[in-house]
Amino acid sequence: MKKRYWLFMFFLIIWTISCKKDSTSCDLPLLTLEGKNTLGCRINGQCWLPQGHSDFGTGIYTPATRGGYVQWSKYAGTHILIRADKNHESIEMFIRDYSGQGFIKAGKYFFNNKTSSMYYSNYWEETHSYGTFGGVTITDSLHTGWIEILKSDTINKIISGRFEFEVYNTNNNKTYKITDGRFDYKSN
């Protein structure tokens, strides 16, 4: 009986140790389609969740994540802009409406062209993903990815989906892999 007890205790301890969360795990938001204003992903395997911040001296609070449908007088249609910030890092995805229908349909859109940084005039002209992880990071023909719009509800202004892409930092020559991305926004 003692042997069974010690054998049971040994397996219980091993099982408990194996069930511990590792440092790369986190509670990413669920993939929802309800306009909950959430975003989460992994960057190089590490959990990344947005955090808001106040600008020093002004006290103006910047929300950690924002997005949804946008209109821009330079280009007809309703485009999609997703942006999230955490400390001095940000992720941004933009889908330009090329359809002529006035809105973005549900579907998969690819980031496979060179993205300009936000300071260049053609920044808003192309569908792109962008980030700031130790400097400007961009997608290009070698560092690609996608965003999949699962829900595009222009009446209730809900945009939801998933994303995965790789960006290259031209300042430090590092590549960042963004995986397990999900978002759910309701525009005002």
C-alpha positions as CSV (number, residue, x, y, z in Angstrom):
1,M,0.0,0.0,0.0
2,K,2.9,2.4,0.8
3,K,4.4,1.8,-2.6
4,R,1.2,2.7,-4.3
5,Y,0.9,5.8,-2.2
6,W,4.4,7.0,-3.0
7,L,4.0,6.1,-6.7
8,F,0.8,8.1,-6.8
9,M,2.5,11.1,-5.0
10,F,5.4,10.9,-7.5
11,F,3.1,11.1,-10.5
12,L,1.0,13.8,-8.9
13,I,4.1,16.0,-8.4
14,I,5.3,15.3,-12.0
15,W,1.9,16.2,-13.4
16,T,1.7,19.4,-11.3
17,I,5.1,20.5,-12.5
18,S,4.3,19.8,-16.1
19,C,1.0,21.8,-15.9
20,K,2.8,25.1,-14.9
21,K,2.5,27.9,-17.5
22,D,5.7,28.7,-19.3
23,S,6.8,32.3,-19.7
24,T,5.5,32.6,-23.2
25,S,1.9,31.7,-22.3
26,C,-0.7,34.4,-21.6
27,D,-4.4,34.9,-21.9
28,L,-4.8,36.4,-25.3
29,P,-8.3,37.7,-25.8
30,L,-10.8,35.3,-27.3
31,L,-11.5,35.6,-31.0
32,T,-14.9,37.3,-30.8
33,L,-17.1,38.9,-33.5
34,E,-19.0,41.3,-31.2
35,G,-17.1,44.6,-31.3
36,K,-15.4,44.2,-27.9
37,N,-12.5,46.5,-28.8
38,T,-9.8,43.9,-28.1
39,L,-6.5,42.9,-29.7
40,G,-3.8,40.5,-28.8
41,C,-1.0,38.5,-30.4
42,R,2.5,37.0,-29.9
43,I,5.7,38.7,-31.0
44,N,8.5,36.2,-31.4
45,G,6.6,33.8,-29.2
46,Q,6.1,36.3,-26.3
47,C,2.6,37.4,-25.4
48,W,1.8,41.0,-26.5
49,L,-1.2,42.8,-25.2
50,P,-1.8,46.6,-25.7
51,Q,-1.6,49.0,-22.8
52,G,-2.8,52.6,-22.8
53,H,-0.6,55.5,-21.5
54,S,-0.8,59.1,-20.5
55,D,1.5,61.6,-22.3
56,F,4.0,63.0,-19.8
57,G,3.1,66.6,-18.9
58,T,-0.2,66.7,-20.7
59,G,-2.1,64.0,-18.8
60,I,-3.9,63.1,-22.1
61,Y,-4.7,59.4,-22.1
62,T,-4.1,57.5,-25.3
63,P,-6.1,54.3,-25.6
64,A,-4.1,51.1,-26.0
65,T,-6.0,49.9,-28.9
66,R,-8.2,51.5,-31.5
67,G,-9.5,50.6,-34.9
68,G,-12.3,50.1,-37.3
69,Y,-13.6,51.8,-40.4
70,V,-12.0,55.0,-41.6
71,Q,-12.7,57.3,-44.4
72,W,-10.1,59.5,-46.0
73,S,-10.9,62.3,-48.5
74,K,-7.9,61.4,-50.7
75,Y,-9.3,57.9,-51.5
76,A,-12.9,56.9,-52.0
77,G,-14.4,54.1,-49.9
78,T,-14.3,53.0,-46.4
79,H,-11.0,51.5,-45.3
80,I,-9.9,49.5,-42.2
81,L,-7.3,50.7,-39.7
82,I,-6.2,48.6,-36.7
83,R,-3.7,50.1,-34.2
84,A,-2.5,49.0,-30.8
85,D,0.2,50.4,-28.6
86,K,2.3,49.1,-25.6
87,N,4.9,51.3,-24.1
88,H,7.0,52.4,-27.1
89,E,5.9,49.6,-29.4
90,S,3.0,49.6,-31.8
91,I,1.3,47.4,-34.3
92,E,-0.7,48.9,-37.2
93,M,-2.6,47.3,-40.0
94,F,-4.3,49.1,-42.8
95,I,-6.5,47.7,-45.6
96,R,-7.4,50.1,-48.4
97,D,-10.7,49.7,-50.1
98,Y,-9.9,49.0,-53.7
99,S,-13.2,47.4,-54.5
100,G,-15.2,50.5,-55.4
101,Q,-18.0,49.1,-53.3
102,G,-17.4,51.5,-50.5
103,F,-16.4,49.0,-47.8
104,I,-14.0,46.1,-47.2
105,K,-15.5,42.6,-47.6
106,A,-14.7,39.7,-45.3
107,G,-11.8,37.7,-46.6
108,K,-8.0,37.3,-46.4
109,Y,-5.7,40.2,-47.4
110,F,-2.0,39.8,-47.8
111,F,0.9,42.0,-46.7
112,N,3.5,41.2,-49.3
113,N,4.7,44.6,-50.6
114,K,7.2,47.0,-49.2
115,T,5.5,49.2,-46.6
116,S,6.6,52.8,-46.2
117,S,6.9,54.2,-42.7
118,M,4.2,56.5,-41.6
119,Y,6.2,59.6,-42.4
120,Y,6.2,59.1,-46.2
121,S,3.5,60.4,-48.5
122,N,2.4,57.0,-49.8
123,Y,1.9,55.5,-46.3
124,W,-1.9,55.3,-46.7
125,E,-1.9,54.3,-50.3
126,E,-1.2,50.6,-49.9
127,T,-2.6,47.8,-47.8
128,H,0.1,47.3,-45.2
129,S,1.2,46.2,-41.8
130,Y,3.7,48.2,-39.7
131,G,5.2,48.2,-36.3
132,T,7.7,50.0,-34.0
133,F,9.9,47.5,-32.1
134,G,13.1,49.3,-31.5
135,G,12.6,51.4,-34.7
136,V,10.5,51.3,-37.8
137,T,9.6,47.8,-38.8
138,I,7.9,47.0,-42.2
139,T,6.6,44.2,-44.3
140,D,8.1,43.7,-47.7
141,S,8.4,41.0,-50.4
142,L,10.5,38.8,-48.1
143,H,8.7,39.6,-44.8
144,T,5.0,39.0,-45.5
145,G,1.8,38.0,-43.8
146,W,-1.9,38.4,-43.8
147,I,-5.0,39.8,-42.1
148,E,-8.2,37.8,-42.3
149,I,-11.4,39.8,-41.9
150,L,-14.0,37.4,-40.4
151,K,-16.7,40.0,-39.8
152,S,-17.2,43.3,-41.7
153,D,-20.5,44.7,-40.5
154,T,-20.8,48.3,-41.8
155,I,-24.2,48.8,-40.3
156,N,-23.2,48.0,-36.7
157,K,-19.6,49.2,-37.5
158,I,-18.0,45.9,-36.3
159,I,-14.7,44.7,-37.7
160,S,-13.2,41.4,-36.4
161,G,-10.6,39.0,-37.5
162,R,-7.2,37.4,-37.2
163,F,-3.7,38.3,-38.4
164,E,-0.2,37.0,-38.7
165,F,2.8,38.6,-40.3
166,E,6.6,39.2,-40.2
167,V,8.2,42.6,-40.1
168,Y,11.8,43.7,-40.6
169,N,13.5,46.4,-38.6
170,T,15.8,48.4,-40.9
171,N,17.6,50.0,-37.9
172,N,18.7,46.9,-36.0
173,N,18.3,44.3,-38.8
174,K,16.0,42.2,-36.7
175,T,12.9,40.3,-37.8
176,Y,9.8,40.1,-35.7
177,K,7.2,37.4,-36.1
178,I,3.7,38.3,-35.1
179,T,1.5,35.2,-34.7
180,D,-1.8,34.2,-33.1
181,G,-3.2,37.7,-33.7
182,R,-6.9,38.5,-33.2
183,F,-8.9,41.7,-33.0
184,D,-12.5,42.8,-32.5
185,Y,-13.5,46.4,-32.9
186,K,-16.6,48.6,-33.0
187,S,-16.2,52.0,-34.5
188,N,-17.9,55.0,-33.0
